[in-house]
Amino acid sequence: MTDLIHQHLVMNPEDMNTAFARAYNSGDIDNLLALYEPNGILMSPQGSPDEGIQNIRKTLNDLLNLRGTMNSNNVYCIPFENIALLRANFTLNGFDASGNDMQVKGHTSEIVRRQPDGRWLYIVDHPFGANPLTERNGGGTGCEE
């Protein structure tokens, strides 16, 4: 494990969103992937669940392609035994495909789980899960099969 990845280990669930922003700002995909369980779920910008590290990698690479800087602040952390529900507000300042400045803001909803070694990792990461419901970010209950 590189020193940079080691810097992003999360030993308290309320630190996960700050760790994600630091990992993103490093520009290294491995720092981001180190925050997820192998079978974790990341909701894509299109609203579909990316399950497993290989699928999460593609979505996070797309995010890194924005060549931006992220700030993420924890709003709350509700721990229960070895899991915790998180919510954060984030701002990402980056560049679109044409090189124009862009800004993305959102309100996250996440579930993290404590690992046997004490680290906390994402099991569900929904970057826009606490935004008001719209057609774009799902709108439904999310439990449809």
N, C-alpha and C positions, 0 to 999 in steps of 0.2 A: 504494500500500500504506500503510495507516495505521501510525502509530507503534506502536500496541498489537500489531498483527499482526507488525510487525517485531521486537518483543520476543520473539516466540514462534518465531523462526527457529531451527532446530536445526542446529548446525554439528558436533556430536559425537553419534554414535548413542546413547551411554549417557545423554544428556540428554533423550531423547525423552519418557520418562514424566513427568519433572518438568515439561517444557514442556506436555504434555497437561493436567496438573493445573492449571497456571497459566492455560492457555487456557480450560479449563472454569470456573475460578473467576472469570474475567473476565465470564462470562455472555453472551459474544458468539459466536454460531454461526460467524462468519467466521474468528475466531481458531482454532477447532477445525478447520474445513475446510481451513485453510491448512497443516495438518499431514499431509494425505493427497495421494497422487498422484491425478490425475483418474479413473483406472480402478481405484483401490484397492478393497480389500474390508474391510468391517467386519462381524464376526459379530454378529448381532442378539441381544438377550436370549432370543429364542425359538430360537436356534441356527441360523438361516438366514443365508447370506451376502448382505449388502447390497453390491452392486457398483456403483461409480461414485458421483460426488459427490452427485447428486440423491437416490439411495437412502440414502447415508450421512447426508445432511442430515436426513432424517426421523428416523432413529434417534438422532442426536445432539440434535435438538430435543426428543425425548422425554426424553433424559437431562437436558437443561437445565431441563425442566419440573419436575424434582425440587427445584429452587431450593436446591441444596446447596453444600457445600464439599468439595473432593477433596484428598486427599494421596496421592501415588504415589511409591514408592521403587524404583529399579532394583535388581534382584537380580543379574542378569548381562547382559553384552553380549558376543556372540561375533561379531566382524567377520570378513568374508571378502570381499576385493576391494571391490566397491561395494555389498554388502549386509551386513546384520547381523541376527542373531537376538537378541531381547530377552525378558527376563522381568522382571516387576515385581509388587509387592504394592500394592494400593490400598485406600483406605477412602473412602467417600462418605457424608457425613452430610447428609441432606436431609429432605424432607417428602413423604408420600404424597398421593394425590388428595384425601383428607379433611383434609389439613393436619397429620396426626400425624407426629411425629418418626420417622425411619427411618434405618437404616444398611445400606449394601451394602459387602461386602468381597469381594475377588477376587484372583486370581493370573493375570496376563496372559501371553500369548504373542504376540509380534509379529515381523514382518519389516519392516525399513526399508531404503530404497535411497538411496544418495548421488546427488544430482542434479548435472548439469553445473556448476551454480554453487556446489557444495559443500554445499548444504543436504541434510538427511536427511528423507525423507518416508515415511509408512506405505505399504506395498503390501499388507500383511495385518495386521489388528488384531483380535485375539481377546481381548476383555476377561476371559474366564473360561477361556482356553485352557490354563492350567497348573493349574486346579482338578482335583481327583479326578474321574474320569469318572462321570457319572450319566445317567439318562434325560433330565434337564432340559437338560444342556449338551452333548448329542450322543451320548455313549456309544459310538458306532461309530468307524470309522477316519477318517471325514470324507472319504473318497475315493470314496464311492458316487456313481454317475452318476444 
